[in-house]
Amino acid sequence: MSETDLGGVIVATALPYREDASAPAGLAVDYDRYAEHCDWLISNGCRGVGPNGSLGEYSSLTDEERRRIVQVAVEAVGDRGIVLAGVSAPGWHLARHWAELAAEDGATGVLALPPTMYRASASQIVEHYARIAEAGLPIMAYNNPIDTKVDLAPALVAELAAIPEVVAVKEFSGDVRRAFEIRELCDIDIIAGADDVAFELLLDGATGWFAGFPNAFPAESVELFELARAGRVDEARELYRHLVAIFRWDSRTEFVQAIKLGMDMVGRYGGPCRPPRGPLEPEQADRVRADMERAVGHIRSRPAVGI
């Protein structure tokens, strides 16, 4: 179990909705569109997909929707990639339940935050992950102290790494110095968790990127990942510097709306969000459009790069 590889470019998939007056907030999950999107991401070189993450608006879903989304992702990806199901929940009893269902439905592994609505102690966090591990799937721990107010600091990551099923940590603190400190303390795969520090973490040894904007730029994101991992730093930096302005939206409160707008702008379907997320303010939407136009302009003008 400790040898399980959850690296590569895994896309935290955005979730499409269609209008339906009988559904929550008048928006029903569009499973057909979601299946097509998962297929498109894999076809464009991504290693896998991550349904039911924060970008997938898991906290706005019914239990039935949340399970069905994993099933759709597993079916769409097939044996071409991996599926890391988000199982984050207020307590381990709920997170383990979602992990058990993910195992039943064929997911490769799970992505799990610490308890989402309680500032848990270190010992409670270790128990949280140990209990999720009872479902038997590899676990990518998710450190997002901005949202959870709980920080999986390097010393705590080392404690989690002692649980055989905890094989990777998605690092979203924004502190790129942590890659080396984590490696000094334990043997666990470090996964870049925020798009706007992906380049730096990949150069510091991250083995994967659990990413948001590949929903709009999958091939280019895979290219960036592979250039960085291959040590072609100048080429990776040149691509990254044209993308990083739009990538910064992945670390902002409105990241779901921004990524969905970005998808709309490149001909994919992003669409609306369910409450509590509403549309971007006009000024925000204008900034996203400007950042996207810069990124798209560069991508369209650059020559093909061989990896």
Secondary structure, 3 states (H helix, E strand, C coil): CCCCCCCEEEEECCCCEEECCCCHHHEEECHHHHHHHHHHHHHCCCCEEECCCCCCCHHHCCHHHHHHHHHHHHHHHCCCCEEEEECCCCCHHHHHHHHHHHHHCCCCEEEECCCCCCCCCHHHHHHHHHHHHCCCCCEEEEECHHHHCCCCCHHHHHHHHCCCCEEEEEECCCCCCHHHHHHHHCCCEEEECCHHHHHHHHHCCCCEEEECHHHCCHHHHHHHHHHHHCCCHHHHHHHHHHHHHHHHHHHCCCHHHHHHHHHHHCCCCCCCCCCCCCCCCHHHHHHHHHHHHHHHHHHHHCCCCCC
